[in-house]
């Protein structure tokens, strides 16, 4: 509790927001008052309660009469799940490649270096768009794969640098002499040392992954209806900006506070780790 | 001199990788003959088409044919409109460029002074405020920012046209959306570069010799920041380009970005490839020029840029 009191209020607020989002994402199925596929055309464009709506649909309904609160909860769940899977997958892929490159060396390292170079030169969104175009149909798995490919190179670069510098340290040299397997040395000795840096990078990458996911979904080439995500909801609400602005603005607000608070947390964590 | 050739070699390698990437994404995306004629076509026509376009050659030979086409700016035909893909892309270029140019100018005019201001007041509330502002501006997805502007200025106040190009007013919202995100990048970078310069001993010497803050800033601070700024402009080009793709779609802007998104939605491969290769090549060339210019003008400050940007560890090797 003592450490909590010393945190800046902005960070505390961000932590509270992230905790709320996590609860929403995990318990979305229990919290949602309606089924998101429940279409009711006689009940379209109900305004939310703060604009004089009824309690039956606390945040109003969309163009198909679906309950926005339920849609929002499902959207948070999908967006957070994809961002989490993408971030973890990217970290695992990048760290593995980085360690392999540093440990094996030679042409393997060069090849991984060229791939890192390629990934960091070409803007991530462009690569994601190219991959989407390549798949005849973008389902959940394909989409997660695209998110994994997004951002792996930062982890690879960090892991490679850390492993290279650790390799010349006495504590690693000693283990090599004693005949410890590379896997053991990396998982037991190097990874724990690299964990802080890698976790910070993950916390910086997480909101970016949410941004890319919601952007692609907004453009209509990400998550496909009838399933939904925050981006899909905004995209669907865009056409009703004139008569029912809350349909687009509410998921927009959720994305806004989510990405801002996670970004602030990430920046704060980075400042903690490297005091520059 | 050798590092320049090494750098050019790397750029060419990246370009080849990009071409190979688009080639193979095309190869796994299905048979172009079937895509052109549909499933219910007789085998003879299919075979004739494959022979004509070299689709029955081994993959490496197809790749060479593909490379040859690219060199001659032949990306094939859009199967939606039947026009050559390259011509279609070129016809959309002016709209995109007319959006990006004012964006570049405005974002520099807003971002750089903000960054300098923050660095001058390092640690004070003005600095913290700028940092938080930049984090917020970068955390807002550009499509959402565009939509919010559209809500306020088109729906609520009814001042500006919501989409398309209907006059000079149409340029305001899309370029503002782009400029806010880009200005945040500039502000962040300028701040970190300026802090770096200001902590240099020469600034202390200047202060000790009684120069005014203004002179120190203009004579010693800014010139040292300007250089990395020019190169960051080239390096951030790719980011601005991706922002533009999204913003064009939000505002129904008839540019290349919107063409790309509709192309992907319709699986119009020729158009998608032409745009991907064009944007990729532009980014690669911009990066190359920036690196070369940087290395020539001042090899020392590489450090400042490496801190401002996570990419391009190339410089410290050379």
Interface residues (C-beta under 8 A of the other chain):
Chain A: X10 X114 X117 X118 X120 X121 X122 X123 X124 X125 X126 X127 X129 X130 X131 X132 X133 X134 X135 X136 X154 X157 X207 X211 X214 X215 X218 X219 X220 X221 X231 X234 X238 X241 X242 X245 X248 X249 X252 X255 X256 X259 X260 X262 X263 X264 X267 X276
Chain B: X10 X13 X14 X17 X18 X21 X22 X25 X26 X28 X29 X30 X131 X132 X135 X136 X138 X139 X140 X141 X142 X143 X144 X147 X148 X150 X151 X154 X155 X162 X238 X239 X241 X242 X245 X246 X249 X250 X260 X261 X263 X264 X265 X267 X269 X272 X276 X279 X280 X283 X284 X287 X307 X310 X311 X312 X313 X314
